[in-house]
Each structure stands twice: as structure tokens, then as C-alpha cells.
Amino acid sequence: MTALLILAVVFALVYFGINLTSNLGKSKSQVTLEEAAKQLNKLYGNIKVTNEPTVKGQIDLNPIDVAESLPDISKFPVTVNNSTNNFVEIFSSTEKSGTGVDGWLTDVATEFNKANITVDGKPVSVKVRNIASGTAADYIKSGKYVPDAFTPSNELWGEMVKASGVKVQKVTDRLVGNVPGIVIAKSKYDGLMGTYGAINIKTVTDAIADNEFSMGYTDPFASSTGLNFLVTALNTFDSSNLLSDKAVKGFEKFQANVPFIASTTIQMRDAAKSGALDGFVLEYQTYVNAADLKGGYVFTPFGVRHDSPLYALGDLPQAKLDIIKKFAEFVTQEKYQKTAKDKGFNNLDDYKSEMAVVDGSLLSAAQKLWKEKKNGGKPIAAVFVADVSGSMAGEPLNRLKESLLKGQKYLGKDNSIGLISYSSSVSVRLPIGKFDTNQQSMFVGAVNSLQANGGTATFDAIVVAIKMLQDKMLENPNMKPIIFVLSDGETNEGYSLKDIKDLIEGYGVPIYTVGYNANIKALQSISSINEAASINADTDDVVYKIGNLFNVQM
């Protein structure tokens, strides 16, 4: 062996030994973070970043106006049109008024309209609008749009509508049977059975509080199952008073170990598929129709039943009340209940609600408590990344500004936020700071100053946002980092997703994307890396959707 070859071998062995010993005693995540930090510094060094002077704007101290943010009701599809002039309009939850396995009420209402049913000698019919229960309740409570009747998934929404001052008359407790539950991976279920001897909402909350079970649930402001889970969990801590000190302390301990609150059921199920969760909440009708869940998961029911009660709303004339009552009688006929079972409903009828009816004002207070305590004492640091490229000029940028200015009312004051904008280059408009009145004023000023021109370097901006967050977390490692990207989804300059995907995975920062008449697939590819949500909002409904997103995540 020549001296040169010997020298090369010795150098290689020394280099390998240094790298091997430098990682000894370190966890895989520590090594990954160190590699991510090196990559971050390298990528960041090649980006042109401008620090813009901060300017203050006039903040709006008025409370959130839900009615103003709601889009026109036409955004929500009518799945059954009335066939006569004498009719009632019904808001129906989405699991029964859609199509296919989710179209049971659609099918039955269509049959009702063909049945030549009369009231006072006049033919009558129904009009069914497909709308999620929480959103429907927002329209009704705010007075933006009040239908003749409402059939949410469960009675909790009916109680909340009643507490808002709307006149409510329950026509029937049940149109069709359904049950909410916790869907648990079989292997984890067996382990919990061995530890606790039984699986129910109490043992699940105990397991989560003891950090033995990783579970996600959905937004209790929008989701029937999420709201049900919230009040049922509080009930396990103190059944005599959902908002007692004992219940709040129990909830805080439990919530500190909940890794995931999903804006949508789809987002939650995607997180479960990735292996990030041991369990999640779902209605039985959805569970039994999901081929990917069969065999590998066990369904454990909880809370109040989801039996689709039917309510008449407002001061209706007797003729309309009679139509609603005739409709309730029609759909509960045996043949229609049988078709419901074929679509996954009317199962687990032996399950009885674990709780009595909860007063609507108490439910609203529970939602408020959740908003205050959902982060488990861990403050959030968020960077908003605003696309100001030429393709955003006009209405898209105007709506982006409006959605940020109105959406910021949902941001918790204990959190910290920053803002950057990007076109061909990246500008830091507002460094990350606690969202007090001063920071809020500068955030408003920064948003108002946004102007559109140039190309679209989306991934350069994400790199800058990650760098800002990592620098901030050196001050407080306990912070939870989040990025919100607001864009039309078209990237044509700078880094590609392939260039920075490993960086995003390494840091594990969830990146929520909001599209403005967007290339939604491009934005979904960003959000899917760390199980965040991607919202495709057109110019009509983006303000409402982004408010909901901020409400859950901030």
C-alpha cells in the first residue's frame, strides 16, 4: 500500500470516527434537528431578505361580528329543492344531506316531495340545505339567515341556538340514529385494556393526562363530535359542574398532552394515517363506511347520541309547523329507517347518552374555556406569510388583507406573531412579538401596507419564516411554532418544495395554507408534510374560513 493510499485510509477512518462519536448519546430527533439547522442556515444564506420599517395602524376594538364574516347562504348547496309553493327550508348536517352514503336525508326528502302530501288541502314540500351543524348554528344565532327548521347532528346545537334567544320548538328527538366515538388503533386498544381494564371516556382522558395515549379531536366550535367530546371530557372531571375549578384543572392536565386539534375531520384522519395518532374522534356512520379503518381500529362510543333531532325555528305559521311535523313522521317510516341502516345509521341503538341535556349557555362557556386553555399553557409563535406577487393583485390581495385584519381578532393575546410578505424576494414586515395592543397595531399597519407585484418565491418565504421561528424559540423553547401561508399557490421563483421538504420535516413545523382562488394542490402538498390543514377559500367565504382556522390553531 502506497504512503498516499495509507494516508487517505487513515483520514477516512478519522473522519468517520469523528462523525460517529459526535452523534453518540444523541437521539435520532436531536441529530435530525442538528442537520436541519445546518440546512436552514445554508438555504437562508442564499435568500434576499429585506427588513421593512414597522408602521402602526388603527386597531378595531369592536367584538367579532360573526354575521358579517359569514358568506352568502348560497355558498351551501341545496340538495333537495322544494317542488311546491308551500314548503319549509331545512338546514341539515352534512353526514345525511349529501350524496351516496351521506345522502340518506337527501333521498328521503326527495321521496317526500313526490308523495303528494297536503296541508290544509294544499300540496307541500321541503327544501334541504347541506350545511355543517356548527356553521348552521352561526347563521341562525347571528340572524344572518334563519331557515324554517334545523336538524343538526346532535341536540347540543339546538340548545345553543335556544340560548341565543331564537325561538326553538323540538319537533322530534330523532330522525335517524348515530353515535360519536373514539376510534382507537387495535394494538393501542389492547394495551389500554391491559392497563385500565376497560375503555371509556374516563379511561381515555386519564390515559391522555398520563401521556400514555396520543389522540386528536376536532374543533368544538364547528364540529358536532368535537363539541360533544369537549363537554364529555369536562364531565369526567366534575359531573356536577362542567366549569368548576376541579373540571378546569383536570382539563388543563389532559389538554397539555393532546398533540392535535384538527380543523376538519379530513385533516384529523390524514394525521392518523401517518401514524401520528393512536386514536381520534369520529361518528359511527362515517367509521362503518370507511374501508381503511376496518380491522385495524376499534370504535368506542362516548357522550350524547347523534340522533339528528329536528327543530322548528322562529314564529312560524301553523301551516309550516304542520309541514315540519308531517316530514318528521314521513322519514321515520320503517322502510326509510331501513335504508338509513344500509348507509351506516341506526346502529349501536343500545348505547345510551352518558350525559343529560346540557344548557346552551353552559355549552358556550365551555367553548370559551376551551379557547383559553386549549394550548395547555404552551404559548404559540406564529408567522403569517403573505403572497404579494403580481398574480395576487386586485381582489385576491384585498381579501387577503381583509381576512387577516378580521381574523386577527381570533388570535390569543398570550401568543406571539410575526408577518412576512413575498414576491420575487422576501420582506420581514413585523418581527415576532407577543400579540399585545402595540403588536396588534403594528400588525394592522403592516397588513395595510401590502402591495402586489413581481414573481412568486413561496418556498424562500417559508425558509425565512422557519428561521424567524427558530430564532424566537431560542428565547423560549416551550413555544409551539406555526406558519400560515396565504397565497394563490403558484410558485415560479426561488426554491422548490423538493429543496426544502426535508427542512420542513426536520423541524416538524405545521404549515397551514389558505388559498385565494388558488392552485390548491400546490398548497395541499405543503400542508400535508406535517399534518396541517389546507383551506381553499374563494373571495366570498375566506374571511369566515380563516376566522375558524385561527380560532382553532391560535
Summary of the structure (lengths in Angstrom):
residues: 554
radius of gyration: 26.2
end to end distance: 64.6
largest distance: 108.7
contacts: 1900
relative contact order: 0.13
helix: 47%
strand: 18%
